[in-house]
Amino acid sequence: MTSAPLAARLSIPSGPLFFPVTAFGPDGAVDLDTYRLHVRRGVEAGAAAVFACCGTGEFHALTPEEFEGCVRAAVEAAEGRVPVVAGAGYGTALAVRYARLAERAGADGLLAMPPYLVQAAQEGLLRHYRELAAATSLPMIVYQRDNAVFTPATVVELARTDGIIGFKDGHGDLDLMQRIVSAVRTEVPGDFLYFNGLPTAELTQLAYRGIGITLYSSAAFCFAPEIALACHTAFRTGDDATAERLIDGFYRPFVELRAKGRGYAVSLVKAAVRMRGLDVGEVRPPLHEPAGDHVKRLARLIERGQALLEEDR
């Protein structure tokens, strides 16, 4: 665990937010040595934070014991250089258990994912996240997506809740997000954090930046940190020409390839990590590996992204 407050460390990141994949060995068990190496390389490549065991890290497929081991390994690999935020989810009781395991493993914060399966009303969602925030001393970011979509009034109440420091959007409704940002700014003055959490967030980040959201998750950083760093720098410095060149030549084609298969937001990323030389194993069921022709297209895309960087030099 790092000593500086998480909100302050995340507010102006020096690099992309890194969501590592979880490494599995040939027998299907978690490979902590390879996972530590993956995290360490990401930190050394310029990640501003590590989000361990979240969506890209197959949180859904990990047992509580595996989860705690991975979070602890991420903390060890980060060595305090950047904060480590751990996923927590499912129903309230299980989410609380995962949150406490993350705290015991040394995490700096939590990313609270949607409750499992249920379609809850706003008052139920608010109660869920408040109970989760109260369960540990860790600051928490609430993740909006799927069955956890919030009204501006509910996000105002979340922002007033002790321990909740931010809101990550994986839903993609910019009208809703603008109203959320405006409502919280009006009702709860302060430094509440917002994140673009859509898959391959770089594709939509120029739009999110337009409503004041500068933080975003980068799955591409897992396998192409040099491309992700160049894009992050372009966003941060207002170099829209470079950002648009990378979007047109790499990110949009990657998103179009990702749309070719269910679960590719994870399995395609994991295949790309293996392609770049680190054997992190395959995804666990119910996800599946990408088709062979899609893997070939992925290799060409990475080459194209690297060629775009060479053009800028």
C-alpha positions as CSV (number, residue, x, y, z in Angstrom):
1,M,0.0,0.0,0.0
2,T,1.3,3.5,-0.9
3,S,1.1,6.3,1.6
4,A,-0.3,9.2,-0.6
5,P,-4.1,9.5,-0.9
6,L,-5.4,7.5,-3.9
7,A,-7.5,10.4,-5.2
8,A,-4.5,12.7,-5.4
9,R,-2.4,10.1,-7.2
10,L,-5.0,9.4,-9.7
11,S,-6.2,12.9,-10.4
12,I,-3.4,13.8,-12.8
13,P,-1.9,10.6,-14.0
14,S,1.6,10.5,-15.5
15,G,0.6,7.7,-17.8
16,P,-2.2,5.3,-18.7
17,L,-4.1,3.4,-16.1
18,F,-3.0,-0.3,-16.5
19,F,-5.5,-3.2,-16.2
20,P,-3.3,-6.3,-16.3
21,V,-4.5,-9.6,-17.5
22,T,-4.3,-12.5,-15.0
23,A,-1.7,-15.1,-15.9
24,F,-2.7,-18.8,-16.0
25,G,-0.2,-21.7,-16.4
26,P,-0.6,-24.7,-18.7
27,D,-2.5,-26.5,-15.9
28,G,-5.0,-23.6,-15.7
29,A,-3.8,-22.5,-12.3
30,V,-2.9,-18.8,-11.6
31,D,0.8,-18.2,-12.5
32,L,1.8,-15.6,-9.9
33,D,5.4,-15.3,-11.1
34,T,4.3,-14.4,-14.7
35,Y,1.6,-12.1,-13.3
36,R,4.2,-10.2,-11.2
37,L,6.4,-9.9,-14.3
38,H,3.5,-8.6,-16.3
39,V,2.6,-6.0,-13.6
40,R,6.3,-5.0,-13.1
41,R,6.8,-4.5,-16.8
42,G,3.7,-2.3,-17.0
43,V,4.8,-0.1,-14.1
44,E,8.3,0.2,-15.6
45,A,6.7,1.1,-19.0
46,G,5.0,4.1,-17.5
47,A,1.7,3.1,-16.0
48,A,0.2,5.6,-13.5
49,A,-1.7,2.9,-11.6
50,V,-2.4,-0.8,-11.6
51,F,-6.0,-2.0,-11.6
52,A,-5.6,-5.6,-10.5
53,C,-8.2,-8.4,-11.0
54,C,-10.8,-6.2,-12.7
55,G,-12.6,-6.9,-16.0
56,T,-9.5,-7.4,-18.2
57,G,-8.0,-9.4,-15.3
58,E,-11.0,-11.9,-15.4
59,F,-12.2,-11.1,-11.9
60,H,-15.3,-13.2,-12.6
61,A,-13.2,-16.3,-13.0
62,L,-11.1,-16.0,-9.8
63,T,-11.7,-17.7,-6.5
64,P,-11.4,-15.5,-3.4
65,E,-8.0,-17.2,-2.6
66,E,-6.7,-16.6,-6.2
67,F,-7.9,-13.0,-6.1
68,E,-6.1,-12.3,-2.8
69,G,-2.9,-13.9,-4.2
70,C,-3.1,-11.8,-7.4
71,V,-3.7,-8.5,-5.5
72,R,-0.8,-9.2,-3.2
73,A,1.4,-10.1,-6.1
74,A,0.4,-6.8,-7.9
75,V,1.3,-4.9,-4.7
76,E,4.6,-6.6,-4.5
77,A,5.4,-5.9,-8.2
78,A,4.4,-2.3,-8.0
79,E,6.7,-1.8,-5.0
80,G,4.8,1.4,-4.0
81,R,5.8,3.2,-7.2
82,V,2.2,3.5,-8.3
83,P,-1.1,2.7,-6.5
84,V,-2.8,-0.7,-6.9
85,V,-6.6,-0.7,-7.1
86,A,-8.4,-4.1,-6.9
87,G,-11.8,-5.1,-8.3
88,A,-14.7,-6.1,-6.0
89,G,-18.1,-7.3,-7.1
90,Y,-21.0,-9.8,-7.0
91,G,-23.7,-9.4,-4.4
92,T,-23.1,-7.2,-1.3
93,A,-21.8,-10.0,1.0
94,L,-19.4,-11.3,-1.5
95,A,-18.3,-7.9,-2.7
96,V,-17.5,-7.0,1.0
97,R,-15.5,-10.2,1.3
98,Y,-13.4,-9.4,-1.8
99,A,-12.9,-5.8,-0.6
100,R,-11.6,-7.0,2.7
101,L,-9.3,-9.5,1.0
102,A,-8.0,-6.7,-1.2
103,E,-7.4,-4.5,1.9
104,R,-5.5,-7.4,3.6
105,A,-3.4,-7.9,0.5
106,G,-2.2,-4.3,0.6
107,A,-4.3,-2.6,-2.1
108,D,-4.7,1.1,-2.2
109,G,-8.3,1.2,-3.4
110,L,-11.2,-0.6,-4.9
111,L,-13.0,-0.6,-8.2
112,A,-16.6,-1.6,-7.4
113,M,-18.1,-3.6,-10.3
114,P,-21.8,-4.1,-10.9
115,P,-23.7,-6.5,-8.6
116,Y,-24.2,-10.0,-10.1
117,L,-27.2,-10.5,-12.5
118,V,-29.9,-8.5,-10.6
119,Q,-31.7,-5.5,-12.0
120,A,-31.8,-3.3,-9.0
121,A,-33.6,0.0,-8.4
122,Q,-31.6,3.1,-7.6
123,E,-32.2,2.9,-3.9
124,G,-30.9,-0.7,-3.8
125,L,-27.8,0.2,-5.8
126,L,-27.1,3.1,-3.5
127,R,-27.4,0.9,-0.4
128,H,-25.1,-1.7,-2.0
129,Y,-22.3,0.7,-2.7
130,R,-22.6,2.5,0.6
131,E,-22.3,-0.8,2.5
132,L,-19.3,-1.8,0.3
133,A,-17.7,1.6,0.9
134,A,-18.2,1.2,4.7
135,A,-16.7,-2.3,4.8
136,T,-13.0,-1.2,4.6
137,S,-10.8,1.8,4.9
138,L,-10.0,1.7,1.2
139,P,-11.2,4.5,-1.1
140,M,-13.6,3.2,-3.8
141,I,-14.5,4.0,-7.4
142,V,-17.9,2.9,-8.6
143,Y,-18.1,1.3,-12.0
144,Q,-21.2,2.1,-14.1
145,R,-22.1,-0.5,-16.8
146,D,-24.6,-3.3,-17.7
147,N,-27.0,-3.6,-14.8
148,A,-25.6,-0.8,-12.7
149,V,-26.6,2.5,-14.5
150,F,-27.2,5.5,-12.3
151,T,-29.3,8.7,-12.3
152,P,-27.5,11.9,-11.7
153,A,-29.3,12.2,-8.3
154,T,-27.9,8.8,-7.3
155,V,-24.3,9.7,-8.2
156,V,-24.7,12.9,-6.2
157,E,-25.5,10.6,-3.2
158,L,-22.5,8.3,-4.0
159,A,-20.3,11.4,-4.1
160,R,-21.5,12.4,-0.7
161,T,-20.7,8.9,0.7
162,D,-17.5,8.6,2.8
163,G,-15.0,6.5,1.0
164,I,-16.3,6.9,-2.5
165,I,-13.9,9.0,-4.5
166,G,-14.8,8.5,-8.1
167,F,-17.1,7.1,-10.9
168,K,-16.0,5.0,-13.9
169,D,-18.4,5.0,-16.9
170,G,-18.6,1.8,-19.0
171,H,-22.1,2.6,-20.2
172,G,-21.2,5.2,-22.9
173,D,-24.2,7.6,-22.7
174,L,-22.5,11.0,-23.0
175,D,-25.7,12.9,-22.4
176,L,-26.1,11.0,-19.1
177,M,-22.5,11.5,-18.1
178,Q,-22.7,15.3,-18.8
179,R,-25.7,15.5,-16.5
180,I,-23.9,13.4,-13.8
181,V,-20.8,15.6,-14.0
182,S,-23.0,18.8,-13.8
183,A,-25.1,17.5,-10.9
184,V,-22.2,16.4,-8.8
185,R,-20.3,19.7,-9.5
186,T,-23.4,21.6,-8.5
187,E,-24.4,19.6,-5.4
188,V,-21.1,18.2,-4.1
189,P,-18.2,20.7,-4.8
190,G,-14.9,19.0,-4.6
191,D,-12.5,16.8,-6.5
192,F,-14.7,13.8,-7.4
193,L,-13.0,11.7,-10.1
194,Y,-14.4,10.5,-13.4
195,F,-13.1,7.8,-15.7
196,N,-13.9,6.7,-19.2
197,G,-14.2,2.9,-18.7
198,L,-15.5,1.8,-22.1
199,P,-13.6,-1.1,-23.7
200,T,-10.6,0.4,-25.7
201,A,-11.4,3.7,-24.1
202,E,-8.9,5.6,-26.4
203,L,-11.5,5.4,-29.2
204,T,-13.9,7.6,-27.3
205,Q,-11.6,9.6,-25.2
206,L,-11.7,12.8,-27.3
207,A,-15.4,12.8,-26.8
208,Y,-15.1,12.2,-23.0
209,R,-12.4,14.9,-22.8
210,G,-15.0,17.3,-24.2
211,I,-17.2,16.9,-21.1
212,G,-14.2,17.2,-18.8
213,I,-13.3,13.5,-18.2
214,T,-9.6,13.0,-18.7
215,L,-9.0,9.7,-16.9
216,Y,-9.5,6.5,-18.8
217,S,-8.6,2.8,-18.6
218,S,-6.3,1.4,-21.3
219,A,-6.5,-2.3,-22.1
220,A,-4.1,-1.7,-25.0
221,F,-1.4,-0.8,-22.5
222,C,-1.3,-4.5,-21.6
223,F,0.2,-5.5,-24.9
224,A,1.3,-2.2,-26.7
225,P,2.5,0.2,-24.0
226,E,4.4,2.3,-26.5
227,I,1.3,2.9,-28.5
228,A,-0.9,3.6,-25.4
229,L,1.7,6.0,-24.0
230,A,1.9,7.9,-27.3
231,C,-1.9,8.2,-27.3
232,H,-2.0,9.2,-23.7
233,T,0.6,11.9,-24.3
234,A,-1.4,13.2,-27.3
235,F,-4.5,13.5,-25.2
236,R,-2.7,15.2,-22.3
237,T,-1.0,17.7,-24.5
238,G,-3.9,18.4,-26.8
239,D,-2.1,16.9,-29.8
240,D,-5.3,15.9,-31.5
241,A,-3.5,15.2,-34.9
242,T,-1.5,12.4,-33.3
243,A,-4.4,11.1,-31.3
244,E,-6.6,11.0,-34.5
245,R,-3.8,9.3,-36.5
246,L,-3.6,6.5,-33.8
247,I,-7.4,6.3,-33.6
248,D,-7.8,5.9,-37.3
249,G,-4.9,3.6,-37.9
250,F,-4.9,1.4,-34.8
251,Y,-7.7,1.9,-32.2
252,R,-10.7,1.9,-34.6
253,P,-9.5,-1.2,-36.5
254,F,-8.8,-2.9,-33.1
255,V,-12.3,-2.1,-31.9
256,E,-13.8,-3.4,-35.1
257,L,-11.8,-6.6,-34.7
258,R,-12.8,-6.8,-31.0
259,A,-16.5,-6.7,-32.2
260,K,-15.9,-10.0,-34.1
261,G,-16.3,-12.2,-31.1
262,R,-18.0,-12.2,-27.7
263,G,-15.6,-11.8,-24.9
264,Y,-12.9,-10.4,-27.2
265,A,-12.5,-7.4,-24.9
266,V,-10.5,-9.8,-22.7
267,S,-9.4,-12.7,-24.9
268,L,-8.1,-10.6,-27.7
269,V,-6.0,-8.5,-25.2
270,K,-4.7,-11.7,-23.6
271,A,-3.8,-13.1,-27.1
272,A,-1.9,-9.9,-27.8
273,V,0.1,-10.1,-24.6
274,R,1.2,-13.6,-25.5
275,M,2.0,-12.4,-29.0
276,R,4.3,-9.8,-27.5
277,G,6.3,-12.5,-25.8
278,L,4.8,-13.1,-22.3
279,D,3.0,-16.4,-21.9
280,V,0.0,-15.4,-19.7
281,G,-2.0,-18.5,-20.8
282,E,-5.5,-18.6,-22.2
283,V,-8.7,-17.2,-20.8
284,R,-10.8,-19.3,-18.5
285,P,-14.4,-20.4,-19.5
286,P,-16.9,-19.1,-20.2
287,L,-14.6,-16.9,-22.3
288,H,-13.0,-18.5,-25.3
289,E,-9.8,-17.9,-27.4
290,P,-10.0,-15.7,-30.5
291,A,-10.2,-17.4,-33.9
292,G,-6.9,-17.9,-35.8
293,D,-7.6,-15.5,-38.6
294,H,-8.5,-12.8,-36.0
295,V,-5.2,-13.4,-34.2
296,K,-3.4,-12.9,-37.6
297,R,-5.3,-9.6,-38.1
298,L,-4.3,-8.6,-34.5
299,A,-0.6,-9.1,-35.3
300,R,-0.9,-6.9,-38.4
301,L,-2.7,-4.3,-36.4
302,I,0.1,-4.1,-33.8
303,E,2.6,-3.8,-36.5
304,R,0.6,-1.0,-38.0
305,G,0.4,0.8,-34.7
306,Q,4.1,0.6,-34.3
307,A,4.6,1.9,-37.8
308,L,2.5,4.9,-37.0
309,L,4.8,5.7,-34.1
310,E,7.8,5.5,-36.4
311,E,6.1,8.0,-38.7
312,D,5.9,10.6,-35.9
313,R,9.7,10.4,-35.2
